[in-house]
Structure formats: C-alpha cells, structure tokens
Amino acid sequence: YCRVHTLQRREHRRPLAGRAYDYGSTRWRRLRAAFLGAHPFCTACAAEGRVTISTVVDHVMPHRGDPNLLWDPKNLQALCKHHHDSKTGREAHA
C-alpha cells in the first residue's frame, strides 16, 4: 500500500477491544523475527524426531493479555503451523 492507503487501512483495523497487545505492532514483529531466527525449527516436530521449519512464535502459557507472559522470551516457543493450530485448538476447548 502507498502511504495514504496504509493510513486509511490502519484506521479501519479491527479494534483491540482493550487488549494490551497487538500482533501487528513493530515490537511484536521484531521479537517474532528475532525469535524465529534464533529458533528456526519446530520444537514439537523435533520432539517427534522430525525437522520442520518453524513459522509461528507461540506462547507456552497463554498470556491472556498479561504483559509479563506476553513479552517473556522464556514463555515463547517456535512451532510449525500444524502444531500451533493443534495446540491452540486444545487450549480453546480446555
């Protein structure tokens, strides 16, 4: 998008409904890129004896808006999309 349309697009973004985080923020994008660079393989696949490129930075313990859990690098793990979606689905039903 050009500068004008980027600004218009931001104005129409879905509101965060009071959340203290934004996965589109510069801070999160930088943390994600650095984490995936340092942890390029899915930890769940590795535990199963497979090597798969990680594409998602997952919170080991769901942060539910808690900034301490959200930004704590010890609460992050690198996962492939399959394992992230499986984990997230299990958490939603728990």
C-alpha positions as CSV (number, residue, x, y, z in Angstrom):
1,Y,0.0,0.0,0.0
2,C,1.1,3.6,-0.6
3,R,1.4,5.9,2.4
4,V,-2.2,7.3,2.1
5,H,-3.8,3.9,1.8
6,T,-1.7,2.5,4.6
7,L,-3.0,5.2,6.9
8,Q,-6.6,4.6,5.7
9,R,-6.1,0.8,6.2
10,R,-4.9,1.4,9.8
11,E,-8.0,3.5,10.6
12,H,-10.2,0.5,9.5
13,R,-8.4,-2.1,11.5
14,R,-10.4,-4.1,13.9
15,P,-10.2,-2.5,17.4
16,L,-8.2,-4.3,20.0
17,A,-11.1,-4.3,22.5
18,G,-8.9,-3.1,25.4
19,R,-6.2,-5.7,24.8
20,A,-2.7,-4.7,25.8
21,Y,-1.1,-6.3,22.8
22,D,-1.1,-6.1,19.0
23,Y,0.5,-8.8,16.9
24,G,0.8,-6.3,14.1
25,S,3.0,-4.0,16.2
26,T,6.5,-3.2,15.4
27,R,7.6,-4.5,18.7
28,W,6.0,-7.9,18.2
29,R,7.2,-8.2,14.6
30,R,10.7,-7.6,15.7
31,L,10.5,-10.0,18.6
32,R,9.0,-12.7,16.3
33,A,11.6,-12.3,13.6
34,A,14.5,-12.4,16.1
35,F,12.9,-15.5,17.9
36,L,12.4,-17.4,14.7
37,G,15.9,-16.5,13.5
38,A,17.3,-18.0,16.8
39,H,14.9,-20.9,16.8
40,P,14.4,-21.9,13.1
41,F,12.9,-25.4,13.8
42,C,9.6,-26.5,15.3
43,T,10.2,-27.7,18.8
44,A,7.2,-30.1,18.7
45,C,8.4,-31.7,15.5
46,A,11.9,-32.1,17.0
47,A,10.3,-33.9,19.9
48,E,8.8,-36.3,17.4
49,G,12.1,-36.9,15.6
50,R,11.3,-34.7,12.6
51,V,12.9,-31.5,11.3
52,T,10.4,-28.8,10.3
53,I,10.9,-25.1,9.7
54,S,9.1,-23.1,12.4
55,T,6.7,-20.4,11.2
56,V,4.9,-19.4,14.4
57,V,6.1,-18.0,17.7
58,D,3.8,-19.5,20.3
59,H,3.3,-18.6,24.0
60,V,3.9,-21.8,26.0
61,M,1.5,-20.5,28.7
62,P,-1.3,-18.4,27.1
63,H,-0.8,-14.8,28.1
64,R,-4.5,-13.7,28.0
65,G,-3.3,-10.1,27.9
66,D,-0.7,-10.4,30.7
67,P,2.3,-8.4,29.5
68,N,4.7,-10.4,31.7
69,L,3.8,-13.6,29.9
70,L,3.3,-11.8,26.5
71,W,6.8,-10.4,26.3
72,D,8.8,-13.1,28.3
73,P,11.1,-14.9,25.9
74,K,11.1,-17.9,28.3
75,N,7.4,-18.2,27.6
76,L,7.9,-18.5,23.8
77,Q,8.4,-21.5,21.6
78,A,8.9,-21.9,17.8
79,L,6.3,-24.1,16.2
80,C,5.2,-25.1,12.7
81,K,1.6,-24.0,11.7
82,H,0.3,-27.6,12.2
83,H,1.5,-27.8,15.8
84,H,0.5,-24.3,16.7
85,D,-3.1,-24.8,15.4
86,S,-3.3,-28.1,17.2
87,K,-2.1,-26.6,20.5
88,T,-4.4,-23.5,20.1
89,G,-7.4,-25.7,19.4
90,R,-6.8,-27.8,22.5
91,E,-6.4,-24.6,24.7
92,A,-9.7,-23.2,23.3
93,H,-11.6,-26.4,24.4
94,A,-9.9,-26.6,27.9
